[in-house]
Amino acid sequence: MVGIKRNILAMQRNELEHFLETLGEQKFRAGQIIDWVYKKRVFDFTAMSNLPQRLIRRLLADACIRVPVVLKRQSARHTTKYLFALEDGDTVESVLMQYHYGHAVCVSTQVGCGMGCLFCASAVGGKKRDLLAWEIIAQVLLIQKDLDVQRQRVSHVTIMGTGEPLDNYDAVVCAIRLFGEYLGIGQRRITVSTCGLVPKIERLQSEQLAVTLSISLHATDNALRDRLMPINRRYPVEQVVAAGRQYGKVTGRRVSYEYIMLKDLNDRPEHARKLAALLSGSLCHVNLIAWNVIPGRPFAPSDRAAIERFSAVLSKMGIPVTIRREMGGEIQAACGQLRRGQAEVETE
């Protein structure tokens, strides 16, 4: 029976060293391969000119470097949306965003999403499967390959594309570690989003990671959050905020609470006062997001004046707050708009 080839893309250095030892090679070859893949963005063993031919032959027989295929790039202003084809024929989307402080990539962690949030396009069609760690890492690696031409680099990663990251916990944590080890993206520049999987938040705080936790809250009472986010029936508002409060205490990292502004539903000053009371005394920050319209959903976005009034109430009550800059709406690449893409696009 033909053995399954090992994809080295998501191997940590010690794993790759051990793998090379099983092939009868010395450990230092791992550094050479990592340099080719992650620094030079070369995914072909035969092009790695400083490797001996005997090793190349063994690698071709027993290993591989698999990456998704870029099906489409779609740009608008400071945003580029990528459509990636996976090996099983499905697709995921990622977004490159240009800010004054650098380039951020928003990556997906699942094909589809099983959380069912009513305001989010990612939930349409449900979850098909988790992405493997290398499929998460490759999204950033391939986008970085594009940026190489401009002599630019990915400086930040937001793990909040399609899927619930903490529902694919092991692959996400592996990717976080390798973003730093191989691509030089510090953990303080990585944000992990969750709709509120309390046990996984508690587990994440023990990983000794310096990432920012971003909790999608969107409501301050259980009745409304039950309607907007079915996960709230398992982990109600009070438990989610308590988990975020504890995460901040244990890690010393400020927790970001995402709050989508829905007209006449959660955007009044009394909602802001209740949110401030809920978060009072915790290491937190609130990110107000104008809802990006999803056809067929029974909501309307709050107007700018309502968002600014809401922000002013939070500030007055001592809660740090920002209004998220709107990016990518023209190409369906804004917050909550990513989904499983269409594969029937010619490969570039």
Order of alpha helices (4+ residues) and beta strands (2+ residues): beta-alpha-alpha-alpha-beta-beta-beta-beta-beta-beta-beta-alpha-beta-alpha-beta-alpha-beta-alpha-alpha-beta-alpha-beta-alpha-beta
